[in-house]
């Protein structure tokens, strides 16, 4: 009985924290979505070779700056090799993406 009561109390305490997670990371999620959509369009426009042995796979990471801005880093990998890295400044409120030139 004590275990059942402990499980119920534990779940009641965790549910409010789980619901707020999406609100806490909404800027990062929106920035990632915008960059992924733009990045996929850019990949589709590039000419494709007949044999793609080393297919590049992008991985994304977002860093929140303030309530409207975030930085998104896109790293292209082929297996374990890092092929390239691009950074974007994203304004979520205006839905604008600016590429950072290194």
N, C-alpha and C positions, 0 to 999 in steps of 0.2 A: 504494500500500500504506500509506503514511504517513497519507493522508487517511482511509482506512477505519479504521485503528487509532485515529485521533483521534476519529472519529465514535463508535466503540464506547465509548471511555473517557469521552467527553462524556456519552453516554446513561447509562452506569453511575453517573456522579456525580450526575446530575439526578434519577434515579428516587427515591432516598430523600427528597429534599427535596419532591418532588411528593406523596408519600404522606403526609407530615406536615402538609400544608396544611390538610386537612380537620380534623385534631385541633386545630390552632392557632386556627381560626375556628369551632369547634363552638358556642360560646356565642352568637356573632352569628348563625349559621345557624339555630339553634333559636329564638332570639328573633324573627328575621324570620319564620319559619314560623308561630309562635304569633300574631303580630300580623297577618300576612296572612290567616290563617284567620278571626280575629275581625273584621277590617276588611271582608272579603268578606261575612260574615254581616250586618254593620251596613248595608252598601250594599244587600243584597237586601231588607232590611226597610223601607227608605225607599220612599215612593210614587214611582212612575215617571210622568213626563209623557208625553203622546202623541208629541211631537216633541222629541227630545233633540239639538239642533244642536250644543251645546257639551258634549260628553261629557267628563267628568272622568277623567283617567288618573292613578292614584297611582304615585308612585315612593318607594322605601323605602331607608333608610340606617340601619345599626346601628353602635353604638359600645360596645365592651366596657368594663365598669367593674371587674368582678372575675370569679371563676370561676363565679358563679351569676347575676350581674346584668348587664343591658345596657340602653342607651337606644336606642329606635327612633324615627326621625323619618319621618313620612309627609307627603309634599308632593303635593297634588293640582294637576294642570296641565290646561289646555285649550290645546293647541297650545304656544305659548311663554309664555302668561300663567300665573302662579302664582295659583291660586284660594284655597288654604288650606294651612295647615301644622298638624299635630298631633304631639305627642310622647308617648311611652309609656315608662314604666319597666317592664321585664320581669324577673321572677325566674324563670329557667329551671329551677332545682332544684325549686321549688314549682309551676311552670307557672302563674304569676299575672301578670296584666297590669294596670298602674295608669296611667290617663291623667293626664298633666301638664297642669294648667290654667294658662294664661299670663294 
